[in-house]
Amino acid sequence: MEMTRKERESEICSLLRPNIRNMVPYSTARDDCKAKMDIYLDANENPYDTGVNRYPSPHQPELKFMLSVLKKVPAENIFLGNGSDEPIDLVFRLFCPPGKSSMVQAVPTYGMYSTAAEINDVRVIDAPLADGFRLDADALLSKVEPDTKVVFLCSPNNPTGNLLDRDAVIRILDSFSGIVVLDEAYIDFSGTASFTEVLDRYPRLIVLQTLSKAWGMAGIRIGLAIADEYVVKVMSRVKYPYNISILDQSRAAELLSDPLQTADRVETIIRERSRLSAALSALPSVEAVYPSDANFLLVKFHDKDNIFSSLIEAGIIVRDRSSAYNCDGCLRITVGTPQENDRLLSVLGAETGDSPDHGCPEGRTAVCSRRTGETSVCVRVNLDRFRKPRVATGLHFFDHMLEQIGYHAGIALDAICFGDLETDDHHSIEDVAIALGDCLLSALGDKSGIGRYGFSLPMDEAEATVLLDLGGRIDFLWDVSFKEMTVGDVSTQMFPHFFKSLTEHLKCNLHIKASGENDHHVIEGVFKAFARALRQAIVRTISTDSGIPSSKGWL
């Protein structure tokens, strides 16, 4: 049975240290008045503008909004710390009375957990991972003692690189009555879903993520704790007020605004990880290359010391992890750029192979960006290569519908939008439609040899018919009615507006008709039918120098 908000808060509150539960938080000057003022005489700041003369926002609303869109979790569930080290330390300060509590960690693992525990006078209990660095839930739970307040898990694990078994983590969440911290610093390299998806079921779960790894912001030092709203509130009460500087907040927002570049780099790192693993595995000096879901490889060498020294002499530094539990003879090698990896392999005497990062993506591709006073949108398509859609608009149902276009059209589709959702969904949906239409039109180029025309399909009890002509004439017909004002978090009146805007910018003829008992099924049928129509229309069925088929000859 799902817990109420009051029940969730009560459960977490019972786990807090009494002094934390009863403390009165420090109130900053900016807490007293959140509205924008003309003159600030409240915080004893220097009044002369240097660009950094004002204190930064203690609540980081812009960053939290952007991360909420990208991570698909409410901003209220996000705590931002000075690196992940800050929320790690806060966990001990919130839940572990000094000298009277213990924590359990699955080892080998990230060393900061035990360091922060020792600083906070919390006893560390190690629970060794099983063979193959596998998480044995029952073995870990057997290590829990009456004073154990927190369990720390890292997945993908550092230094081993492997994902921990999901069922084993769930078993620990179901069986342990304290706080479970799951560190997902490397989750972006794993291709698997985050445990943030189960936060509603587990108020005692705290998921750590970071901007240091996949996002390339290690120098900015911003870590995330994604947790129950009440946990985030308590962390925010206890943290030092201005923990993230203006410069760091500004630079992070700038880098987050280009998530597609980050996604491309992550894809390259994953491909390079496979190339490195294969090349290193073939070396006679290598005893084992452990499977990795992170941006590094744990490699066991027959003569680790000589290998380490050879790399140092060549100006290459890797991490000696041989002192970690069950990691004898192991070096941890971060995946670099293709050129850096070539150099590493050359020093080790391995075959470099072909780097996957050379050349431009094949196919009809386009990228379109649109910035207005209300939104910042970037859309990218590849009409000739499918890849799992990457969609984030802050509107979860709209994301789901856009994903249908990628899946059912068989195209690579990226669509990222940061919009003024506090006002309503209008600008975000309209501007995504405009950018998507412009992007598809640009990718089509001269449209030579395309199929040009249309499709329809059933969706459970609903049926949807979409007639599409990419010949260049612009016309839009909409014959769809809804029973409710919203579907999910989207206003139903925005769906015809989306397709009308798309029609105008794709410069196509689009007729849509759908009916059914369930509004969700009706509109999902429309998006899927549109995607199938698009798939049929964009396919090159004739020689690409033939133009567009028409009864008049070739357009």
C-alpha positions in Angstrom: 0.0 0.0 0.0 1.4 3.4 -1.0 2.3 5.7 1.9 0.7 9.1 2.4 2.9 12.2 2.6 2.4 12.4 6.3 3.4 8.7 6.8 6.5 9.2 4.7 7.6 12.2 6.7 6.9 10.4 9.9 9.0 7.5 8.9 11.9 9.7 7.9 11.6 11.9 11.0 11.8 8.9 13.3 15.3 8.1 11.8 16.7 11.6 12.3 19.1 12.5 15.1 17.0 14.3 17.8 19.1 17.5 17.6 18.5 17.6 13.8 14.8 16.9 14.2 14.5 19.8 16.7 16.9 22.3 15.2 15.9 25.8 14.0 17.5 26.3 10.6 19.6 29.4 9.8 17.6 31.9 7.7 19.5 33.7 5.0 18.7 37.2 3.9 17.3 35.8 0.6 14.9 33.5 2.5 13.1 36.5 4.0 12.0 37.8 0.6 12.1 35.6 -2.5 10.7 38.2 -4.9 13.1 40.3 -7.1 13.9 43.7 -5.6 15.4 46.8 -7.1 17.7 47.6 -4.2 19.3 45.0 -1.9 20.3 46.4 1.5 19.6 43.2 3.5 22.7 41.1 3.5 25.6 43.5 4.2 27.0 42.9 0.7 29.2 45.3 -1.2 26.8 47.4 -3.3 29.2 47.9 -6.2 28.6 45.4 -9.1 31.6 43.1 -9.7 29.4 40.3 -11.1 29.9 38.4 -7.9 29.2 40.9 -5.2 25.9 39.3 -4.3 25.4 36.1 -2.4 24.3 33.1 -4.6 20.9 31.7 -4.4 20.9 29.2 -1.5 18.2 27.2 -3.2 19.6 27.0 -6.8 16.1 27.2 -8.5 17.3 27.5 -12.1 19.7 24.5 -11.8 17.1 22.4 -10.0 14.5 23.2 -12.7 16.9 22.2 -15.5 17.9 19.0 -13.7 14.3 18.2 -13.0 13.6 18.3 -16.7 16.7 16.2 -17.6 16.4 13.7 -14.7 12.5 13.5 -14.9 12.1 14.0 -11.2 10.3 16.9 -9.4 12.6 19.8 -8.4 11.4 19.3 -4.8 13.2 15.9 -4.8 16.6 17.4 -5.7 19.2 18.5 -3.3 22.4 20.1 -4.7 25.6 19.9 -2.8 29.2 21.0 -3.1 30.1 17.7 -4.9 28.6 14.4 -3.9 30.8 14.6 -0.8 28.5 17.2 0.8 25.3 15.0 0.7 27.4 12.0 1.8 28.5 13.9 4.9 25.0 15.2 5.5 23.6 11.7 5.6 25.9 11.0 8.6 25.0 14.3 10.2 21.3 13.8 9.8 20.9 10.1 10.7 23.9 8.9 12.7 24.5 10.0 16.3 28.3 10.2 16.7 29.9 7.4 18.7 26.5 5.5 18.9 25.9 4.3 15.4 27.4 2.3 12.5 27.1 2.1 8.7 27.4 -0.9 6.4 29.1 -0.6 3.0 29.5 -3.1 0.2 33.3 -3.4 -0.5 35.3 -2.7 -2.5 33.7 0.7 -3.0 34.2 4.4 -3.1 36.5 5.5 -0.2 34.7 8.7 0.7 31.9 6.8 2.5 34.2 5.4 5.2 36.2 8.7 5.3 33.0 10.7 6.0 31.9 8.1 8.5 35.1 8.3 10.5 34.9 12.1 10.5 31.5 11.9 12.0 32.5 9.2 14.5 30.4 6.5 12.9 31.6 2.9 12.9 32.3 1.3 9.5 31.2 -2.2 8.8 32.4 -3.8 5.5 30.2 -6.3 3.7 32.3 -7.9 0.9 30.9 -8.3 -2.5 30.6 -11.9 -3.7 32.5 -13.5 -6.6 32.5 -11.4 -9.7 31.9 -8.4 -7.4 28.3 -9.4 -7.2 26.0 -8.0 -4.5 24.7 -10.7 -2.1 21.8 -9.0 -0.3 21.5 -11.6 2.4 25.2 -11.5 3.2 25.1 -7.7 3.4 22.0 -7.7 5.6 23.7 -10.2 7.9 26.3 -7.5 8.7 23.6 -5.1 9.9 23.8 -4.5 13.6 21.2 -2.9 16.0 23.0 0.5 15.8 23.3 0.5 12.0 21.6 3.6 10.6 22.8 3.7 7.0 23.7 1.3 4.2 25.9 2.6 1.3 25.8 1.0 -2.1 27.5 2.2 -5.3 26.1 1.2 -8.7 27.8 1.1 -11.1 30.4 0.4 -8.5 33.7 2.1 -8.0 36.4 0.7 -8.5 34.9 -2.5 -10.1 32.7 -0.7 -12.7 29.8 -3.2 -12.6 26.1 -2.5 -11.9 24.8 -4.1 -8.7 22.0 -6.6 -9.2 18.7 -4.6 -9.1 16.7 -7.3 -7.3 19.4 -7.5 -4.6 19.2 -3.7 -4.1 15.4 -4.0 -3.8 15.8 -6.8 -1.3 17.9 -4.5 0.9 15.4 -1.7 0.5 12.6 -4.0 1.6 14.5 -5.6 4.5 16.6 -2.8 6.1 14.7 -0.3 8.2 17.2 2.5 8.0 18.5 4.8 5.3 19.8 3.3 2.0 22.2 5.5 0.0 22.6 4.4 -3.6 25.4 6.2 -5.4 24.8 6.4 -9.1 27.7 8.7 -10.1 28.3 6.6 -13.2 24.7 5.7 -14.1 24.9 7.7 -17.4 27.4 5.2 -18.8 25.3 2.1 -17.9 22.4 2.3 -20.3 20.0 1.3 -17.5 17.3 3.0 -15.5 18.0 5.0 -12.4 16.6 4.0 -9.0 15.0 7.4 -8.9 12.1 5.6 -10.5 11.3 3.8 -7.3 11.6 6.8 -4.9 7.8 6.9 -4.4 7.9 3.4 -3.0 11.0 3.9 -0.8 11.1 7.1 1.3 14.2 5.9 3.0 16.2 5.7 -0.3 18.6 8.5 -1.2 20.1 8.3 -4.7 23.3 10.2 -5.3 24.3 11.5 -8.8 26.8 14.0 -10.0 27.6 16.5 -12.7 31.3 15.6 -12.5 31.4 12.5 -14.7 29.1 12.3 -17.7 28.5 16.0 -17.7 32.2 16.9 -17.5 31.9 19.4 -14.6 34.3 17.9 -12.1 35.9 21.4 -11.6 32.5 22.9 -10.7 31.8 20.4 -7.8 28.1 19.9 -8.0 26.6 16.7 -6.6 22.9 15.6 -6.4 20.9 13.8 -3.7 17.6 12.8 -5.2 15.3 11.7 -2.4 12.0 12.1 -0.7 10.9 15.7 -0.5 11.2 15.7 3.3 14.7 14.4 3.2 15.6 17.2 0.8 14.0 19.8 3.1 16.0 18.5 6.1 19.3 18.4 4.1 18.6 22.0 3.0 18.1 23.1 6.6 21.4 21.6 7.7 23.7 22.5 4.8 25.7 25.7 4.9 23.5 28.4 3.3 25.5 29.4 0.2 27.1 26.1 -0.6 27.3 26.6 -4.4 28.8 29.8 -5.8 27.3 32.1 -8.4 30.0 31.2 -10.8 29.5 27.5 -10.4 25.7 27.8 -10.7 26.0 30.0 -13.8 28.5 27.7 -15.6 26.6 24.6 -14.7 23.4 26.0 -16.2 25.3 27.0 -19.3 26.6 23.4 -19.8 23.3 21.8 -18.9 21.7 23.8 -21.7 23.5 21.6 -24.3 22.6 18.1 -23.2 23.0 16.6 -26.7 26.7 17.3 -26.8 27.0 15.5 -23.4 25.0 12.6 -24.8 27.2 12.3 -27.8 30.3 12.3 -25.7 28.9 9.6 -23.4 28.1 7.4 -26.4 31.7 7.9 -27.6 33.1 6.9 -24.1 30.9 3.8 -24.1 32.2 2.7 -27.5 35.7 3.5 -26.5 35.2 1.5 -23.3 34.4 -1.6 -25.5 37.4 -1.0 -27.7 39.8 -0.6 -24.7 38.4 -3.7 -23.1 38.9 -5.8 -26.2 42.4 -4.5 -26.8 43.6 -4.9 -23.2 42.1 -8.4 -22.9 44.3 -9.6 -25.7 47.5 -8.5 -23.9 49.6 -11.3 -22.3 50.3 -9.0 -19.4 46.6 -8.8 -18.5 45.1 -11.4 -16.3 41.5 -10.0 -16.4 39.5 -7.0 -17.6 36.4 -6.8 -15.5 33.0 -6.0 -17.1 32.2 -2.3 -16.7 29.1 -0.1 -16.9 31.0 3.0 -15.9 33.6 5.2 -17.7 36.5 3.2 -16.5 37.9 -0.4 -16.5 39.3 -2.3 -13.6 42.2 -4.3 -15.1 44.2 -7.0 -13.3 47.8 -7.3 -14.5 50.4 -10.1 -13.9 53.0 -7.4 -13.1 51.0 -4.4 -12.0 53.9 -2.4 -10.6 55.9 -2.5 -13.9 52.9 -1.6 -15.9 52.1 1.3 -13.6 55.7 2.6 -13.8 55.8 2.3 -17.6 52.7 4.4 -17.9 54.1 7.0 -15.6 57.3 7.2 -17.6 55.1 7.8 -20.7 53.3 10.6 -19.0 50.1 8.6 -18.4 48.6 8.3 -14.9 46.1 5.6 -14.0 44.8 4.7 -10.5 46.4 1.8 -8.5 43.5 0.1 -6.8 45.4 -3.0 -5.7 44.9 -2.1 -2.0 41.1 -2.3 -2.3 39.4 -5.4 -1.1 39.8 -8.3 -3.5 41.5 -6.0 -6.1 45.1 -7.4 -5.9 47.1 -6.4 -9.0 44.5 -4.1 -10.3 44.7 -0.8 -12.0 41.7 1.4 -12.7 41.9 3.0 -16.1 39.6 5.8 -17.0 38.3 5.8 -20.6 39.9 8.9 -22.3 39.4 10.4 -25.7 40.1 8.1 -28.7 43.5 9.7 -29.2 44.4 9.3 -25.5 43.2 5.7 -25.6 45.4 5.0 -28.7 48.4 6.4 -26.8 47.7 4.2 -23.7 47.3 1.1 -25.9 50.5 1.9 -27.8 52.5 2.2 -24.5 51.1 -1.2 -23.4 51.9 -2.8 -26.8 48.3 -3.4 -27.6 46.6 -3.2 -31.0 44.8 0.2 -31.2 42.1 -0.9 -33.7 39.8 1.6 -35.4 38.5 4.4 -33.2 34.7 4.7 -33.5 34.8 8.4 -33.1 36.0 9.3 -36.6 33.8 10.8 -39.3 30.2 12.3 -39.3 27.1 10.3 -38.6 25.7 8.7 -41.8 22.2 9.5 -43.1 19.9 12.5 -43.4 20.5 14.5 -40.2 19.7 17.9 -38.9 19.9 19.9 -35.7 17.6 22.8 -34.9 17.8 25.1 -31.9 15.1 27.6 -30.9 15.4 30.2 -28.1 12.7 32.5 -27.1 11.8 34.5 -24.0 9.9 31.5 -22.8 11.8 28.4 -24.0 15.1 27.0 -25.0 14.6 24.0 -27.4 17.0 21.8 -29.3 15.9 19.0 -31.6 18.0 16.6 -33.6 17.0 13.9 -36.0 18.6 11.2 -38.1 16.1 9.8 -40.6 18.2 6.9 -41.6 19.4 5.5 -38.3 17.3 4.4 -35.3 18.5 5.0 -31.7 16.5 5.1 -28.5 14.8 8.5 -28.3 16.3 11.1 -25.9 13.4 13.4 -24.9 13.1 15.7 -22.0 10.6 18.6 -21.9 9.5 18.7 -18.2 6.1 17.3 -19.4 6.2 13.6 -18.8 3.2 12.6 -20.9 4.4 14.8 -23.8 7.8 13.2 -23.5 6.1 9.8 -23.8 4.3 10.9 -26.9 7.4 12.4 -28.5 9.2 9.1 -27.9 6.6 7.3 -29.9 7.6 9.4 -32.9 11.2 8.1 -32.6 10.3 4.5 -32.0 7.5 4.1 -34.6 9.1 6.2 -37.3 12.4 4.3 -36.8 14.5 7.4 -36.6 16.9 8.9 -34.1 15.1 11.7 -32.3 16.5 14.0 -29.6 14.2 16.7 -28.2 15.2 18.8 -25.2 13.1 21.8 -24.0 13.5 24.0 -21.0 10.3 26.1 -20.9 8.2 28.3 -18.6 6.0 25.4 -17.2 5.1 27.5 -14.2 3.0 29.5 -16.6 1.5 26.6 -18.6 2.5 24.0 -21.2 1.7 26.2 -24.3 5.1 27.6 -25.2 7.0 24.4 -24.5 4.7 22.3 -26.7 4.4 24.9 -29.5 8.2 25.5 -29.7 9.0 21.8 -29.7 6.6 21.4 -32.6 8.2 24.3 -34.5 11.7 23.0 -33.9 10.7 19.4 -34.8 9.1 20.6 -38.0 12.1 22.7 -39.0 14.4 19.8 -38.2 12.5 17.2 -40.2 12.3 19.5 -43.1 16.0 20.2 -43.0 16.9 16.6 -42.7 14.8 15.7 -45.7 16.8 18.0 -47.9 15.5 18.0 -51.5 13.3 14.9 -50.6 14.7 13.0 -53.6 13.3 9.5 -53.9 11.1 9.6 -50.8 7.8 7.6 -50.5 5.9 10.8 -49.7 2.6 9.4 -48.3 0.5 8.3 -45.3 -0.6 5.6 -42.6 -3.3 4.6 -40.0 -3.5 2.2 -37.1 -5.7 1.0 -34.2 -4.8 1.7 -30.5 -6.6 -0.7 -28.2 -10.3 0.4 -28.3 -9.3 3.6 -30.2 -8.4 4.1 -33.8 -6.3 6.8 -35.5 -6.0 7.7 -39.1 -3.1 9.9 -40.3 -2.8 11.0 -43.9 0.5 12.6 -44.6 1.9 14.2 -47.8 5.5 15.6 -47.8 5.1 17.0 -51.3 5.3 20.6 -50.1 1.7 21.8 -49.9 0.6 22.9 -46.5 -2.8 21.9 -45.2 -4.0 20.7 -41.7 -7.2 18.9 -40.8 -8.0 17.7 -37.2 -11.0 15.5 -36.4 -10.2 14.4 -32.8 -12.3 15.0 -29.7 -11.4 14.4 -26.0 -13.5 13.7 -23.0 -11.2 15.4 -20.5 -9.3 18.7 -20.3 -5.9 17.0 -19.7 -4.1 13.7 -20.4 -1.4 13.2 -17.9 0.3 16.6 -17.4 -0.7 18.0 -20.8 -3.7 20.0 -21.8 -5.7 18.2 -24.6 -6.2 21.5 -26.4 -2.4 21.6 -27.1 -2.4 18.4 -29.2 -4.1 20.0 -32.3 -1.9 23.0 -31.8 1.2 20.8 -31.7 0.3 19.1 -35.0 -0.8 22.3 -36.7 2.6 24.0 -35.8 4.4 20.9 -36.9 2.5 20.9 -40.3 3.4 24.5 -41.0 7.1 24.1 -40.3 7.4 20.6 -42.0 5.6 22.1 -44.9 3.3 19.1 -45.4 -0.3 18.1 -45.8 -1.5 16.4 -42.6 -5.0 15.1 -41.9 -5.7 13.5 -38.6 -8.8 11.6 -37.5 -9.2 9.6 -34.3 -11.8 8.3 -31.9 -12.1 6.1 -28.8 -13.2 5.8 -25.2 -9.9 6.5 -23.5 -8.2 9.9 -24.2 -4.8 8.4 -23.5 -5.3 5.7 -26.1 -6.7 8.2 -28.6 -3.8 10.6 -28.5 -1.2 7.8 -28.3 -2.8 6.3 -31.3 -2.5 9.7 -33.1 1.2 10.0 -32.3 2.0 6.4 -33.3 0.0 6.7 -36.5 1.8 10.0 -37.3 5.1 8.3 -36.7 4.2 5.3 -39.0 3.0 7.7 -41.6 6.3 9.6 -41.3 8.2 6.4 -41.6 6.5 5.4 -44.8 6.8 8.9 -46.3 10.5 9.5 -45.6 11.8 6.1 -46.8 13.8 6.3 -50.0 12.0 3.9 -52.3 13.4 5.2 -55.5 16.8 6.4 -56.7 17.8 9.5 -54.8 18.2 11.5 -58.0 14.6 11.0 -59.1 12.9 13.8 -57.1 9.5 13.4 -55.4 7.0 11.0 -57.1 3.9 12.8 -58.5 1.2 12.2 -61.2 2.7 15.3 -62.9 6.0 13.5 -63.1 8.7 14.5 -60.5 8.4 17.4 -58.1 
